[in-house]
């Protein structure tokens, strides 16, 4: 099995001839701030729409909003139908003259529009769907400001806008739209064709995306793919990410009595499924956090040279631990970057019965664990899932993929319902690809320095179907602040990062191919 070279590098310097391809009289900083400010009304309108993909009627409103927004910018739009909600494809052809009569290159841009579910009671504002401007005071408390201050012209880059999907990832999508408006006023345009694919089920694992990419291969055909999603490096320096983990999921249910029973009347006699599930899960990892299932890390080998390259990433691990609120990390790798080079086995949720003021003296009927596995390029998700299933069997469980029958309940002492789903694979693009060089040049123009280059990001984005089916290289352009609380309550985007996102996307569209 090939080695998994998941390496993070500080940017490589390219020859100077690739730079300076953009209009010299354009002040990117001034233009980006102007059009970021101009976009805040639309920012509010887009983020005000609930976008949990579990609710298709809400998603339909988001689809309609995006259709109107891109039509306003001269794009044609097409819904790519799936079994549930559609993908939305927007397209605009370049009018720029091509050198030597060659056909223009087509760049496909991926935007995520849906967001994670929310618990409104845990947000420090009236609604997680109302964008709320806040400023941190000397005590570390976030105080609300009038949203209109964003249009006052006296912007504080450290202000933050709190709302679901601010960073993951309606904020970047809105910044891209703002950059299109900046292009129009500057009477400039890319010298390549633009296609934009909008995903409204990313937080569900984009379950229908692989089939849609195959079904609409002609419509999605492109030469390069860029993803406007994800957080910058924790230093908040300009960043490019050349890969991302994939993801697969397991739901593991351990069964006990047919219904919950009284812990006094039946305790010490009736096996407790919550305890058995805890024992089963704890058997999968050692005390340092490493997966103990034989073969789980097969295919991931880091040479001394690769470890040396990883060590050059400007991580401050003391700050990372401080940010996380932990005294000591798991020992999966020698440092933070090395830890990202291995597949994960994460328990993302547990359920049995009640807690707190709802607690009752019962033995649960079942206990459930939701598990996700983050995949690296050397990972075979089917193999990893099967390794875990066999581990459960080896611990004495009769494994099924449904609720047990009455006969099974009376036959097998230990029963586990094991269900798995593969969402998408990892992807990886070489630093020195044409796409990588082009984006590095644009970032250099925008910020006057090479970006930090990340070989593989820790999170997952559903890009592998595009890479494998369409045969195109993919690079992510993350722009949001790393401490954005994505997927959690009080998600936010730093105003300075939003302005920089507009600047970044504008520079990319002005970088000639």
C-alpha positions as CSV (number, residue, x, y, z in Angstrom):
1,X,0.0,0.0,0.0
2,X,1.4,3.4,-0.9
3,X,2.6,5.7,1.8
4,X,0.4,8.5,2.9
5,X,2.5,11.7,2.5
6,X,0.3,14.1,4.3
7,X,2.7,17.0,4.7
8,X,2.3,20.6,5.7
9,X,4.9,23.0,4.4
10,X,5.7,26.7,4.6
11,X,5.3,28.0,1.1
12,X,7.9,27.3,-1.6
13,X,9.2,30.4,-3.4
14,X,8.4,30.4,-7.1
15,X,10.3,32.4,-9.7
16,X,9.4,36.0,-9.9
17,X,8.1,35.8,-13.4
18,X,4.8,34.2,-12.2
19,X,4.0,37.3,-10.2
20,X,2.8,40.7,-11.2
21,X,0.0,39.5,-13.5
22,X,-2.7,41.8,-12.1
23,X,-3.6,45.4,-12.7
24,X,-1.0,47.6,-11.1
25,X,-3.3,50.5,-10.4
26,X,-5.8,48.5,-8.4
27,X,-5.7,49.0,-4.6
28,X,-6.8,45.5,-3.5
29,X,-7.1,46.6,0.2
30,X,-9.3,49.6,-0.5
31,X,-11.5,47.8,-3.0
32,X,-11.9,44.7,-0.8
33,X,-12.9,46.8,2.3
34,X,-15.4,48.9,0.2
35,X,-17.2,45.9,-1.2
36,X,-17.1,43.9,2.0
37,X,-18.9,46.9,3.6
38,X,-21.3,47.1,0.6
39,X,-22.1,43.4,1.0
40,X,-23.3,43.4,4.6
41,X,-27.0,43.8,3.8
42,X,-26.9,40.7,1.6
43,X,-24.7,39.0,4.2
44,X,-27.5,39.6,6.7
45,X,-30.2,38.4,4.3
46,X,-28.4,35.2,3.4
47,X,-27.5,34.2,6.9
48,X,-31.0,35.0,8.2
49,X,-32.2,32.0,6.3
50,X,-32.1,28.8,8.4
51,X,-30.1,26.2,6.5
52,X,-30.2,22.9,8.3
53,X,-30.3,20.3,5.5
54,X,-32.7,18.2,7.6
55,X,-35.4,20.7,6.6
56,X,-35.8,20.7,2.8
57,X,-38.3,23.6,2.8
58,X,-35.7,25.8,4.5
59,X,-33.0,24.7,2.0
60,X,-35.3,25.6,-0.9
61,X,-35.3,29.2,0.3
62,X,-31.5,29.2,0.3
63,X,-31.4,27.7,-3.2
64,X,-33.8,30.5,-4.5
65,X,-31.7,33.2,-2.8
66,X,-28.5,31.9,-4.5
67,X,-30.2,31.6,-7.8
68,X,-31.2,35.3,-7.6
69,X,-27.8,36.4,-6.3
70,X,-25.9,34.8,-9.1
71,X,-28.3,35.7,-11.8
72,X,-27.8,39.3,-10.7
73,X,-24.1,38.9,-11.4
74,X,-24.5,37.7,-14.9
75,X,-24.5,33.9,-14.3
76,X,-26.8,31.3,-15.8
77,X,-28.0,28.9,-13.1
78,X,-29.1,25.3,-13.3
79,X,-30.5,22.9,-10.7
80,X,-28.8,19.5,-10.6
81,X,-31.4,17.2,-9.3
82,X,-30.8,14.6,-6.7
83,X,-33.0,12.3,-4.6
84,X,-33.5,15.1,-2.1
85,X,-32.5,18.8,-2.5
86,X,-30.7,19.9,-5.7
87,X,-27.1,21.1,-6.2
88,X,-27.0,24.5,-7.9
89,X,-24.6,25.2,-10.7
90,X,-23.9,28.8,-11.8
91,X,-21.9,29.5,-14.9
92,X,-20.4,32.6,-16.6
93,X,-18.1,32.5,-19.6
94,X,-15.2,34.9,-19.9
95,X,-15.1,37.7,-22.6
96,X,-11.4,38.1,-22.2
97,X,-9.3,37.4,-25.3
98,X,-7.2,34.3,-25.2
99,X,-3.6,34.2,-26.1
100,X,-2.9,32.2,-29.3
101,X,-6.6,31.5,-29.9
102,X,-6.6,28.8,-27.3
103,X,-9.9,28.0,-25.6
104,X,-10.2,29.5,-22.1
105,X,-9.6,27.4,-19.0
106,X,-12.6,26.7,-16.9
107,X,-12.4,27.0,-13.1
108,X,-15.0,25.3,-10.9
109,X,-15.6,26.8,-7.5
110,X,-17.2,24.9,-4.7
111,X,-19.3,26.6,-2.1
112,X,-21.1,25.1,0.9
113,X,-24.4,26.8,1.8
114,X,-26.0,24.5,4.4
115,X,-25.1,24.5,8.1
116,X,-25.1,22.4,11.2
117,X,-28.2,22.0,13.4
118,X,-28.5,24.5,16.2
119,X,-29.8,24.7,19.8
120,X,-31.0,28.3,20.1
121,X,-30.9,28.1,23.9
122,X,-27.1,27.9,23.9
123,X,-26.5,31.0,21.8
124,X,-25.7,34.3,23.5
125,X,-28.2,36.2,21.4
126,X,-31.8,36.3,20.5
127,X,-31.5,33.9,17.5
128,X,-28.7,32.0,15.9
129,X,-30.2,33.1,12.5
130,X,-29.9,36.8,13.2
131,X,-26.4,38.1,12.4
132,X,-25.2,39.9,15.5
133,X,-22.2,42.2,15.6
134,X,-20.1,42.0,18.7
135,X,-17.0,43.5,20.2
136,X,-14.8,41.9,23.0
137,X,-14.2,44.1,26.0
138,X,-11.2,44.1,28.4
139,X,-12.7,41.3,30.5
140,X,-13.1,39.0,27.5
141,X,-16.9,39.5,27.2
142,X,-18.5,39.8,23.8
143,X,-20.8,42.9,23.8
144,X,-23.4,43.5,21.1
145,X,-23.1,46.4,18.7
146,X,-25.7,47.8,16.2
147,X,-25.2,45.8,13.0
148,X,-25.4,49.1,11.1
149,X,-21.9,50.0,12.5
150,X,-20.6,47.7,9.8
151,X,-21.6,50.3,7.2
152,X,-20.3,53.3,9.2
153,X,-16.9,53.3,7.4
154,X,-15.0,53.0,10.7
155,X,-14.5,49.3,10.7
156,X,-12.8,47.5,13.5
157,X,-11.2,44.3,12.0
158,X,-11.5,42.5,15.3
159,X,-15.3,42.8,15.5
160,X,-17.1,39.6,14.9
161,X,-20.4,38.6,13.4
162,X,-22.1,35.8,15.3
163,X,-24.6,33.7,13.3
164,X,-24.9,30.1,12.2
165,X,-22.8,29.4,9.0
166,X,-20.8,32.7,9.4
167,X,-17.6,30.7,8.9
168,X,-18.9,27.3,7.7
169,X,-19.5,28.4,5.1
170,X,-22.0,31.1,4.1
171,X,-19.5,33.8,5.1
172,X,-16.9,32.7,2.4
173,X,-19.7,32.3,-0.1
174,X,-20.9,35.9,0.5
175,X,-17.3,37.2,0.3
176,X,-17.0,35.6,-3.1
177,X,-20.2,37.3,-4.3
178,X,-18.8,40.6,-3.0
179,X,-15.6,40.0,-5.0
180,X,-17.7,39.6,-8.1
181,X,-19.2,43.0,-7.5
182,X,-15.8,44.5,-7.0
183,X,-14.7,43.0,-10.4
184,X,-17.7,44.6,-12.1
185,X,-17.1,48.1,-10.8
186,X,-13.4,47.8,-11.7
187,X,-14.5,46.8,-15.3
188,X,-12.3,43.7,-15.0
189,X,-13.0,40.0,-15.3
190,X,-11.1,36.7,-15.1
191,X,-9.5,35.4,-18.3
192,X,-11.1,32.1,-17.6
193,X,-14.6,30.6,-17.5
194,X,-16.3,30.4,-14.1
195,X,-18.5,27.6,-12.8
196,X,-19.8,27.6,-9.3
197,X,-21.2,24.5,-7.7
198,X,-23.3,25.0,-4.5
199,X,-23.8,22.2,-2.1
200,X,-26.8,22.2,0.3
201,X,-26.1,18.9,2.0
202,X,-22.5,19.1,3.0
203,X,-23.2,18.8,6.7
204,X,-25.1,15.6,6.0
205,X,-22.0,14.2,4.3
206,X,-23.1,15.2,0.8
207,X,-24.7,11.8,0.3
208,X,-25.9,12.4,-3.2
209,X,-22.9,14.3,-4.5
210,X,-20.9,11.4,-6.0
211,X,-23.8,10.2,-8.1
212,X,-24.6,13.8,-9.2
213,X,-21.0,14.4,-10.2
214,X,-21.2,11.3,-12.4
215,X,-24.7,12.1,-13.8
216,X,-23.7,15.7,-14.6
217,X,-20.1,15.1,-15.6
218,X,-20.5,17.3,-18.8
219,X,-22.1,20.2,-17.0
220,X,-19.4,20.2,-14.3
221,X,-16.5,19.7,-16.6
222,X,-13.6,22.0,-15.6
223,X,-9.8,22.2,-15.6
224,X,-9.3,23.3,-12.0
225,X,-11.3,23.2,-8.8
226,X,-10.9,25.6,-5.9
227,X,-12.8,25.3,-2.6
228,X,-13.8,28.5,-0.8
229,X,-14.1,26.9,2.6
230,X,-12.3,26.2,5.9
231,X,-10.3,28.1,8.5
232,X,-6.8,29.6,7.9
233,X,-3.8,28.3,9.8
234,X,-4.2,29.1,13.5
235,X,-1.7,31.9,13.1
236,X,-4.4,33.6,10.9
237,X,-1.8,34.0,8.1
238,X,-2.9,33.5,4.4
239,X,-3.3,29.8,3.8
240,X,-3.7,27.3,1.0
241,X,-4.8,23.7,1.7
242,X,-3.8,21.0,-0.8
243,X,-5.8,18.2,0.6
244,X,-8.5,17.2,3.1
245,X,-9.5,14.1,5.0
246,X,-12.5,12.0,3.9
247,X,-15.1,10.7,6.4
248,X,-17.1,7.6,7.1
249,X,-19.5,7.0,10.0
250,X,-20.7,4.2,12.2
251,X,-23.7,3.9,14.5
252,X,-23.1,1.3,17.1
253,X,-26.1,0.2,19.3
254,X,-25.7,-2.3,22.2
255,X,-28.9,-3.9,23.2
256,X,-30.1,-4.8,26.8
257,X,-33.6,-5.6,28.1
258,X,-36.5,-5.2,25.7
259,X,-37.6,-2.0,27.6
260,X,-36.0,0.1,30.3
261,X,-36.4,-1.7,33.7
262,X,-36.2,-0.6,37.3
263,X,-32.6,-0.5,38.5
264,X,-33.6,-1.7,42.0
265,X,-35.9,-4.5,41.1
266,X,-33.6,-5.9,38.3
267,X,-30.2,-4.5,39.1
268,X,-27.3,-7.0,39.4
269,X,-29.3,-9.3,37.2
270,X,-30.0,-7.4,34.0
271,X,-27.0,-6.5,31.9
272,X,-26.6,-2.7,31.4
273,X,-26.1,-1.8,27.7
274,X,-24.6,1.6,28.6
275,X,-21.9,0.0,30.7
276,X,-21.2,-2.6,28.0
277,X,-21.0,0.0,25.3
278,X,-18.5,2.0,27.4
279,X,-16.4,-1.1,27.9
280,X,-16.6,-1.9,24.2
281,X,-15.6,1.7,23.1
282,X,-12.8,1.8,25.7
283,X,-11.3,-1.4,24.2
284,X,-10.8,0.4,20.9
285,X,-8.2,2.8,22.2
286,X,-5.3,2.9,24.7
287,X,-4.8,5.5,27.4
288,X,-2.7,7.7,25.0
289,X,-5.5,7.9,22.4
290,X,-4.1,5.4,19.9
291,X,-6.4,3.0,18.2
292,X,-5.6,-0.5,19.4
293,X,-7.4,-2.4,16.6
294,X,-4.6,-4.2,14.6
295,X,-4.1,-2.8,11.1
296,X,-6.0,0.5,11.7
297,X,-3.0,2.7,10.9
298,X,-1.6,0.5,8.1
299,X,-0.3,2.5,5.1
300,X,0.6,5.6,7.1
301,X,4.4,5.9,7.4
302,X,6.1,9.1,8.0
303,X,9.8,9.2,7.1
304,X,12.3,11.4,9.0
305,X,12.4,13.8,6.0
306,X,8.6,14.2,6.1
307,X,8.6,14.7,9.9
308,X,11.3,17.4,9.4
309,X,9.0,19.2,6.9
310,X,6.1,18.9,9.2
311,X,8.1,20.4,12.1
312,X,8.6,23.6,10.0
313,X,4.9,24.6,10.2
314,X,4.6,27.6,12.4
315,X,2.5,26.0,15.1
316,X,2.7,27.1,18.7
317,X,1.5,24.0,20.5
318,X,1.3,25.8,23.8
319,X,-1.2,28.2,22.2
320,X,-3.1,25.3,20.6
321,X,-3.5,23.5,24.0
322,X,-4.5,26.8,25.6
323,X,-7.1,27.4,22.9
324,X,-8.5,23.8,23.4
325,X,-8.3,24.0,27.2
326,X,-6.3,20.8,27.5
327,X,-3.1,20.1,29.5
328,X,-1.8,17.3,27.3
329,X,-2.7,16.0,23.8
330,X,-3.2,12.4,22.7
331,X,0.0,10.7,21.5
332,X,-1.0,9.8,17.9
333,X,1.9,11.7,16.4
334,X,5.0,13.6,17.6
335,X,3.3,16.9,17.2
336,X,0.1,18.6,16.1
337,X,0.8,18.3,12.4
338,X,1.9,14.7,12.6
339,X,-1.3,13.8,14.4
340,X,-3.3,15.0,11.3
341,X,-1.6,12.5,9.1
342,X,-3.4,9.5,10.6
343,X,-7.0,8.3,10.4
344,X,-9.2,9.1,13.4
345,X,-11.7,7.1,15.4
346,X,-13.9,9.7,17.1
347,X,-16.9,9.1,19.4
348,X,-19.0,12.1,18.5
349,X,-22.1,11.3,20.5
350,X,-23.5,8.9,23.1
351,X,-27.1,8.2,24.2
352,X,-28.7,5.8,26.7
353,X,-31.3,7.3,28.9
354,X,-31.8,10.5,30.9
355,X,-29.4,12.8,32.9
356,X,-29.7,15.8,35.1
357,X,-33.1,16.7,36.4
358,X,-34.6,14.1,34.0
359,X,-32.6,11.2,35.4
360,X,-34.5,8.1,36.4
361,X,-33.5,4.9,38.2
362,X,-33.7,2.7,35.2
363,X,-31.5,0.2,33.3
364,X,-31.5,1.4,29.7
365,X,-32.9,-0.9,26.9
366,X,-30.1,0.2,24.6
367,X,-27.1,2.5,24.4
368,X,-26.0,4.2,21.2
369,X,-22.6,5.5,20.0
370,X,-22.1,7.7,17.0
371,X,-18.6,7.3,15.6
372,X,-16.9,9.1,12.7
373,X,-13.6,8.1,11.1
374,X,-11.6,10.8,9.3
375,X,-9.9,9.2,6.3
376,X,-6.4,10.0,4.9
377,X,-5.4,9.2,1.3
378,X,-4.1,5.8,2.3
379,X,-7.3,4.9,4.1
380,X,-9.7,2.3,2.6
381,X,-12.9,3.1,4.4
382,X,-14.4,-0.3,3.8
383,X,-11.4,-2.0,5.3
384,X,-11.4,0.3,8.4
385,X,-15.2,-0.3,9.0
386,X,-14.7,-4.0,8.7
387,X,-11.8,-3.9,11.2
388,X,-14.1,-2.2,13.7
389,X,-16.9,-4.6,13.0
390,X,-14.6,-7.6,13.5
391,X,-13.4,-6.1,16.8
392,X,-17.0,-5.9,18.0
393,X,-17.5,-9.6,17.1
394,X,-14.2,-10.5,18.8
395,X,-15.6,-9.0,22.0
396,X,-18.4,-11.6,22.0
397,X,-21.2,-9.7,20.3
398,X,-23.7,-11.0,17.8
399,X,-23.6,-8.2,15.2
400,X,-26.6,-7.3,13.1
401,X,-27.7,-4.3,11.1
402,X,-31.2,-3.8,12.6
403,X,-33.0,-4.3,15.9
404,X,-32.8,-7.8,17.2
405,X,-35.7,-10.3,16.9
406,X,-37.2,-11.9,19.9
407,X,-35.5,-15.2,19.1
408,X,-32.1,-13.4,18.9
409,X,-32.7,-11.7,22.2
410,X,-33.2,-15.0,23.9
411,X,-30.3,-16.7,22.1
412,X,-27.3,-14.3,22.2
413,X,-26.0,-12.8,25.5
414,X,-24.5,-9.8,23.7
415,X,-26.1,-8.1,20.7
416,X,-24.9,-5.1,18.8
417,X,-26.6,-3.3,15.9
418,X,-23.8,-2.1,13.6
419,X,-24.5,0.3,10.7
420,X,-22.0,2.2,8.6
421,X,-21.9,4.8,5.9
422,X,-19.1,6.1,3.7
423,X,-19.5,9.8,2.8
424,X,-16.4,10.6,0.7
425,X,-12.7,9.9,0.5
426,X,-9.6,12.1,1.1
427,X,-8.0,14.1,-1.7
428,X,-4.6,15.5,-2.2
429,X,-3.0,17.8,-4.9
430,X,0.7,18.4,-5.4
431,X,2.1,21.8,-4.3
432,X,3.7,22.3,-7.7
433,X,0.6,21.6,-9.8
434,X,-0.5,24.3,-12.2
435,X,-3.4,25.0,-9.9
436,X,-1.2,25.3,-6.9
437,X,1.3,27.7,-8.6
438,X,-1.5,29.9,-9.9
439,X,-3.2,30.2,-6.5
440,X,0.2,30.8,-4.8
441,X,0.9,33.6,-7.2
442,X,-2.5,35.2,-6.5
443,X,-2.0,35.0,-2.8
444,X,1.4,36.6,-3.1
445,X,-0.1,39.5,-5.1
446,X,-2.8,39.9,-2.4
447,X,-0.6,39.8,0.7
448,X,3.0,40.3,-0.4
449,X,4.1,37.0,0.9
450,X,3.8,33.3,0.2
451,X,0.9,31.6,1.9
452,X,1.3,28.8,4.4
453,X,0.7,25.6,2.5
454,X,-1.1,22.8,4.2
455,X,-0.8,19.3,2.6
456,X,-3.9,18.0,4.3
457,X,-6.4,19.8,6.5
458,X,-7.9,18.1,9.5
459,X,-11.5,18.5,8.5
460,X,-13.4,16.9,5.6
461,X,-14.9,18.4,2.5
462,X,-16.7,16.4,-0.2
463,X,-14.2,17.0,-3.0
464,X,-13.0,13.6,-3.9
465,X,-15.9,12.9,-6.3
466,X,-14.8,15.9,-8.4
467,X,-11.2,14.8,-8.3
468,X,-11.8,11.2,-9.2
469,X,-14.7,11.5,-11.5
470,X,-13.8,14.7,-13.3
471,X,-10.1,14.2,-13.2
472,X,-9.3,17.7,-12.0
473,X,-6.8,19.0,-9.4
474,X,-8.4,20.7,-6.3
475,X,-7.0,23.2,-3.8
476,X,-8.9,24.8,-0.9
477,X,-8.6,28.5,-0.1
478,X,-9.5,28.8,3.6
479,X,-10.1,32.4,4.8
480,X,-12.0,32.4,8.1
481,X,-10.5,32.7,11.6
482,X,-9.6,29.4,13.2
483,X,-11.4,30.2,16.5
484,X,-14.8,30.6,14.8
485,X,-16.8,28.0,16.8
486,X,-17.9,26.2,13.6
487,X,-20.5,23.4,14.3
488,X,-20.9,24.8,17.8
489,X,-23.0,27.5,19.5
490,X,-21.9,31.1,18.9
491,X,-20.3,30.5,15.5
492,X,-18.7,33.6,14.2
493,X,-16.5,35.3,11.6
494,X,-13.9,38.0,12.3
495,X,-14.6,41.1,10.3
496,X,-11.0,41.4,9.3
497,X,-11.1,37.8,7.9
498,X,-14.2,38.5,5.9
499,X,-12.6,41.6,4.3
500,X,-9.4,39.5,3.6
501,X,-11.7,36.8,2.0
502,X,-13.1,39.4,-0.4
503,X,-9.5,40.5,-1.2
504,X,-8.3,36.9,-1.6
505,X,-11.1,35.9,-4.0
506,X,-10.7,39.2,-6.0
507,X,-7.0,38.5,-6.4
508,X,-7.6,34.9,-7.6
509,X,-10.1,36.1,-10.2
510,X,-7.6,38.7,-11.5
511,X,-4.7,36.2,-11.6
512,X,-4.3,35.2,-15.2
513,X,-4.1,31.6,-16.3
